[in-house]
């Protein structure tokens, strides 16, 4: 990632913590929640790996194409799953953004980000607009949720909808931060 090492490490910590929480959510009794949490855990850990500051670790050249293939497959899975629910379309856009960032990293000199004289590329701008809207909408949906919404006192903390929304909000903010450094 391009930018200061301290902000890069904070982004790594946020994404890794989000991925870890999503792994815990995979223990839910609800099949759909387990499936969504698995994809979100993969996204969180993938974002954490991509956010490691270049000054701390420069991955081998094969890593970026591998990320592109991994998240391309994740995007195809999300596209297939979108037949049963619109929520999967967001996973598709997230996977496409990860593929895009991996491809940019593959083509960048010394695998760092290079800005051209022409400004922000159109695809980066479109992704920034999408994730800005997603973050604002998810944040607004998070506000009215009460602590025991839908789960009752017997619900485990992994099944609480406000925590799942906070997880998604964190990943949306992290995606915005990563796209801003493109």
C-alpha positions as CSV (number, residue, x, y, z in Angstrom):
1,X,0.0,0.0,0.0
2,X,1.0,3.5,-0.7
3,X,1.0,5.9,2.3
4,X,2.4,6.0,5.8
5,X,3.4,2.8,7.5
6,X,1.4,3.6,10.7
7,X,-1.9,4.1,8.8
8,X,-1.1,0.9,6.8
9,X,-0.6,-1.1,10.0
10,X,-3.8,0.3,11.4
11,X,-5.6,-0.8,8.3
12,X,-4.0,-4.3,8.5
13,X,-5.2,-4.5,12.2
14,X,-8.7,-3.4,11.3
15,X,-9.1,-5.8,8.4
16,X,-7.5,-8.8,10.3
17,X,-9.8,-8.1,13.3
18,X,-12.8,-7.9,11.0
19,X,-11.8,-11.2,9.3
20,X,-11.4,-12.9,12.7
21,X,-14.8,-11.8,13.8
22,X,-16.3,-13.0,10.6
23,X,-14.7,-16.4,11.2
24,X,-16.5,-16.5,14.6
25,X,-19.7,-15.6,12.8
26,X,-19.4,-18.8,10.8
27,X,-20.5,-20.7,13.9
28,X,-24.0,-19.3,13.5
29,X,-27.0,-21.6,13.4
30,X,-28.2,-19.8,10.2
31,X,-26.8,-21.3,7.0
32,X,-27.0,-18.0,5.0
33,X,-25.2,-16.1,7.8
34,X,-22.4,-18.8,7.8
35,X,-22.0,-18.5,4.1
36,X,-21.9,-14.7,4.1
37,X,-19.5,-14.7,7.0
38,X,-17.1,-17.0,5.2
39,X,-16.9,-14.7,2.2
40,X,-16.5,-11.7,4.5
41,X,-13.7,-13.4,6.4
42,X,-11.9,-14.1,3.2
43,X,-12.3,-10.5,2.2
44,X,-11.1,-9.2,5.5
45,X,-8.0,-11.3,5.6
46,X,-7.3,-10.6,1.9
47,X,-7.6,-6.8,2.5
48,X,-5.3,-7.2,5.6
49,X,-2.7,-8.9,3.5
50,X,-2.9,-6.3,0.7
51,X,-2.7,-3.4,3.2
52,X,0.7,-4.4,4.6
53,X,3.0,-1.4,4.0
54,X,5.4,-1.9,1.2
55,X,8.2,-0.6,3.4
56,X,7.7,-3.5,5.8
57,X,7.3,-6.3,3.2
58,X,7.3,-6.5,-0.5
59,X,5.6,-9.7,-1.6
60,X,7.0,-11.7,-4.5
61,X,5.7,-10.9,-8.0
62,X,3.5,-14.0,-8.2
63,X,1.4,-12.8,-5.2
64,X,-0.6,-10.1,-7.0
65,X,-1.8,-12.4,-9.9
66,X,-2.7,-15.0,-7.3
67,X,-4.8,-12.5,-5.5
68,X,-6.5,-11.6,-8.7
69,X,-7.3,-15.2,-9.4
70,X,-8.5,-15.9,-5.8
71,X,-10.8,-12.8,-5.8
72,X,-11.9,-13.5,-9.3
73,X,-13.1,-16.9,-8.2
74,X,-14.7,-15.3,-5.2
75,X,-16.5,-12.9,-7.5
76,X,-17.8,-15.7,-9.7
77,X,-19.1,-17.4,-6.5
78,X,-20.8,-14.2,-5.5
79,X,-22.3,-13.8,-9.0
80,X,-23.7,-17.4,-8.7
81,X,-25.1,-16.7,-5.2
82,X,-26.7,-13.5,-6.4
83,X,-29.4,-15.6,-7.9
84,X,-30.9,-16.1,-4.4
85,X,-30.2,-12.6,-2.9
86,X,-29.2,-9.1,-3.7
87,X,-26.7,-8.9,-0.8
88,X,-24.4,-11.1,-2.9
89,X,-24.1,-8.3,-5.4
90,X,-22.1,-6.3,-2.9
91,X,-19.8,-9.2,-2.4
92,X,-19.4,-9.3,-6.2
93,X,-18.4,-5.6,-6.3
94,X,-16.0,-6.1,-3.4
95,X,-14.3,-9.0,-5.1
96,X,-14.1,-7.0,-8.3
97,X,-12.5,-4.1,-6.4
98,X,-9.9,-6.6,-4.9
99,X,-9.2,-8.0,-8.4
100,X,-8.8,-4.5,-9.7
101,X,-6.4,-3.5,-7.0
102,X,-4.4,-6.7,-7.5
103,X,-4.1,-6.1,-11.2
104,X,-3.0,-2.5,-10.6
105,X,-0.4,-3.8,-8.2
106,X,0.8,-6.3,-10.7
107,X,1.4,-3.6,-13.3
108,X,2.9,-1.0,-11.0
109,X,6.6,-0.4,-11.0
110,X,8.2,-2.2,-8.0
111,X,4.7,-3.2,-7.1
112,X,4.0,0.3,-5.6
113,X,1.2,2.6,-6.6
114,X,1.9,5.0,-9.3
115,X,-0.4,7.9,-10.1
116,X,-0.5,9.2,-13.7
117,X,-0.7,12.8,-14.7
118,X,-4.3,12.3,-15.8
119,X,-5.8,12.0,-12.2
120,X,-8.0,9.3,-10.8
121,X,-8.9,6.5,-13.2
122,X,-12.6,6.1,-14.0
123,X,-12.9,2.7,-12.4
124,X,-11.2,3.8,-9.2
125,X,-13.6,6.8,-9.1
126,X,-16.6,4.5,-9.7
127,X,-15.5,2.2,-6.9
128,X,-14.9,5.1,-4.6
129,X,-18.4,6.4,-5.2
130,X,-19.9,2.9,-4.7
131,X,-18.1,2.3,-1.4
132,X,-18.7,5.8,-0.1
133,X,-22.5,5.2,-0.7
134,X,-22.2,1.8,0.9
135,X,-20.4,3.1,4.0
136,X,-23.0,5.9,4.4
137,X,-26.0,3.6,4.0
138,X,-24.5,0.9,6.2
139,X,-23.7,3.5,8.9
140,X,-27.2,4.8,8.8
141,X,-28.7,1.3,9.1
142,X,-26.4,0.7,12.1
143,X,-27.7,3.6,14.1
144,X,-31.3,2.4,14.9
145,X,-30.3,-1.2,15.7
146,X,-30.8,-2.0,19.4
147,X,-28.3,-4.3,21.2
148,X,-30.5,-7.4,21.2
149,X,-32.3,-6.8,17.8
150,X,-33.9,-10.0,16.6
151,X,-31.8,-12.4,18.6
152,X,-33.1,-11.9,22.1
153,X,-30.9,-12.4,25.2
154,X,-30.1,-16.0,24.3
155,X,-28.4,-15.0,21.0
156,X,-24.6,-15.4,20.9
157,X,-22.6,-12.3,20.2
158,X,-21.6,-13.9,16.9
159,X,-25.3,-13.8,15.8
160,X,-26.0,-10.1,16.7
161,X,-27.0,-8.2,13.5
162,X,-25.5,-4.9,14.7
163,X,-22.1,-6.5,15.0
164,X,-22.4,-8.0,11.5
165,X,-23.3,-4.6,10.2
166,X,-20.3,-3.0,12.0
167,X,-18.1,-5.6,10.5
168,X,-19.4,-4.8,7.0
169,X,-19.0,-1.1,7.8
170,X,-15.4,-1.6,8.8
171,X,-14.6,-3.4,5.6
172,X,-16.3,-0.7,3.5
173,X,-14.2,2.0,5.2
174,X,-11.1,-0.1,4.7
175,X,-11.9,-0.6,1.1
176,X,-12.3,3.2,0.7
177,X,-8.9,3.8,2.4
178,X,-7.3,1.2,0.0
179,X,-8.9,2.7,-3.1
180,X,-7.9,6.2,-2.0
181,X,-4.2,5.1,-2.2
182,X,-4.6,3.8,-5.8
